[in-house]
Amino acid sequence: MRRVDFDWMVRPGWVRSPQSIEVRFGMSRAGAVDVALYTAASIDAVPAAHPEVDCGLPLWL
């Protein structure tokens, strides 16, 4: 899946992150960022939940 396609599914809330983790870069807390984790099941559920979306290809390509 292309990143831009994924972003377009996240914006309207079709795919949501069930959890996030903190990732640290370097030794200081100043370099810490939260990273959202997504599940493949939430992405696979998009075509059934939103049949108006017709990409013509499986979402994982």
CORJO-V793213 format. One record per backbone hydrogen bond with DSSP energy under -0.5 kcal/mol. NH is the residue of the N-H (numbers start at 1). CO is the residue of the C=O. Records with the same first field share a line. If there is no record, write none. Layout:
NH->CO ; CO
//
This chain:
6->2
7->3
8->4
9->5 ; 6
10->6
11->7
12->8
13->10
14->9
15->9
18->16 ; 37
19->37
21->35
23->21 ; 33
25->31
26->24
31->28
32->29
33->23
35->21
37->19
43->39
44->40
45->41
46->43
49->45
50->46
53->50
54->52
61->58
//
